[in-house]
Amino acid sequence: MPLRPSNREMKALYHMGESNVMGPDDFKDVGEKTFAVMLKKEWIEEVEPGKFRTTEKGRIIHDEEVYFSGRWKR
């Protein structure tokens, strides 16, 4: 599996952060398959059925990707 997140994974990781608990129903273009892949990569953890939060690994990947790819969002 590639270490670099896809655009959909980046969108989910960016919006979830460390405190927001979200799931596929909270996004119109990020589905269950994307969340399943991120769960397998251990970038997110399931808090309750259908709701996830980022792990430390997911936050590090997100921060480095935003910084190094020039996708800095404010």
C-alpha positions as CSV (number, residue, x, y, z in Angstrom):
1,M,0.0,0.0,0.0
2,P,1.3,3.4,-0.8
3,L,2.3,5.6,2.1
4,R,1.1,8.8,0.5
5,P,-2.6,9.4,1.2
6,S,-5.1,9.8,-1.7
7,N,-7.0,13.1,-2.1
8,R,-10.1,11.5,-0.4
9,E,-8.0,10.2,2.5
10,M,-6.4,13.6,2.9
11,K,-9.8,15.3,3.0
12,A,-11.0,12.9,5.7
13,L,-7.8,13.1,7.7
14,Y,-7.8,16.9,7.5
15,H,-11.4,17.3,8.7
16,M,-11.2,14.6,11.4
17,G,-8.1,15.8,13.2
18,E,-7.5,14.4,16.7
19,S,-10.8,15.5,18.4
20,N,-13.5,15.2,15.7
21,V,-15.2,11.8,15.4
22,M,-16.5,11.4,11.9
23,G,-17.6,8.6,9.5
24,P,-18.4,8.0,5.9
25,D,-21.9,9.5,6.3
26,D,-20.3,12.9,7.2
27,F,-18.7,13.3,3.7
28,K,-20.4,13.3,0.3
29,D,-17.5,11.9,-1.7
30,V,-15.6,9.8,0.9
31,G,-17.1,6.4,1.3
32,E,-16.8,3.3,3.4
33,K,-14.1,1.8,1.2
34,T,-11.8,4.8,1.9
35,F,-12.4,4.5,5.6
36,A,-11.7,0.8,5.5
37,V,-8.4,1.3,3.8
38,M,-7.4,4.0,6.3
39,L,-8.4,1.7,9.1
40,K,-6.2,-1.1,7.6
41,K,-3.3,1.4,7.4
42,E,-3.9,2.2,11.0
43,W,-4.3,5.9,10.2
44,I,-7.7,6.0,12.0
45,E,-9.4,4.0,14.8
46,E,-13.0,3.1,15.3
47,V,-14.5,4.9,18.3
48,E,-18.1,3.6,17.9
49,P,-19.8,1.8,15.0
50,G,-19.4,3.9,11.9
51,K,-17.4,6.7,13.6
52,F,-13.7,7.1,13.5
53,R,-10.9,9.3,14.9
54,T,-7.3,9.7,13.6
55,T,-4.5,7.9,15.3
56,E,-1.0,9.4,16.0
57,K,0.2,7.7,12.8
58,G,-2.6,9.3,10.8
59,R,-1.9,12.8,12.2
60,I,1.8,12.5,11.4
61,I,1.1,11.4,7.8
62,H,-1.4,14.1,7.4
63,D,0.9,16.8,8.7
64,E,3.9,15.8,6.6
65,E,1.8,15.4,3.5
66,V,0.2,18.9,3.9
67,Y,3.7,20.4,4.5
68,F,5.7,18.6,1.8
69,S,3.1,18.6,-1.0
70,G,2.4,22.3,-0.7
71,R,-1.3,21.7,0.2
72,W,-1.2,24.0,3.2
73,K,-4.8,24.7,4.2
74,R,-5.7,27.6,6.5
